[in-house]
Amino acid sequence: VSTQSNGELVSDSSPFLAVMTTLRPFLVEDLLKFNNINLDVLTETYNMPFYLQYLARWPEYCVVAEGPDGNLQGYILGKVEGEGENWHGHVTALTVAPEARRQGLAKKLMDYLEQVSEKKDNGFFVDLFVRKSNTVAINMYQKFGYSIYREVIGYYSGEENAYDMRKALPRDTLRKSIVPLPHPVYPEDLE
């Protein structure tokens, strides 16, 4: 919350913040600035070499949302993987700072990754994994056009199941990549 010159209190998380937020490449120095985003129980935090591998191998899939004040508001990490009709973009991490949520930043970041997957890498689909218990995220992804493809038993540290959610891209004209599997799989069964 900030104070205007007339003394009126204004929320820093106004809907206009998302409009003024800039997407830019995720830089190595951003790893020292994203604690406000990662300090969330539903955000997976990885070790430094993990992030560095993504930034080096798939830089076009790693983007931050930077607010008008220079603070990071969110980020997306992804990659391209698979073979043949399984060639796809993958969302490894998507997170938005609590104070910047419900302003369209997650959609903006997901749209960006989908565009890279489609236009640069000509993928068939985009996929992601989400905790089965994270109904808020599942509902959000469904609003973005994702559907549950399969359940993965014990995906999160062997303790919690995940949903593999997918969204077909234009290359998958028959939408075969999103036909749900009728049974759950285990992490070792993932291709």
Buried (B, 14 or more C-beta within 10 A) or exposed (E): EEEEEEEEEEEEBEEEBBEEBEBEEBEEEBBEBBEBBBEBEEBBBBEEEBBEEBBEEBEBBBBBBBBEEEBBBBBBBBBBBBEEEEBBBBBBBBBBBEBBBEBBBBEBBBEBBBEBBBEEBEBBBBBBBBBBEBEEBBEBBEEBBBBBBBBBBBBBEEEBBBBBBBBBBEBBEEBEBBEEEEEBBEEEEEE
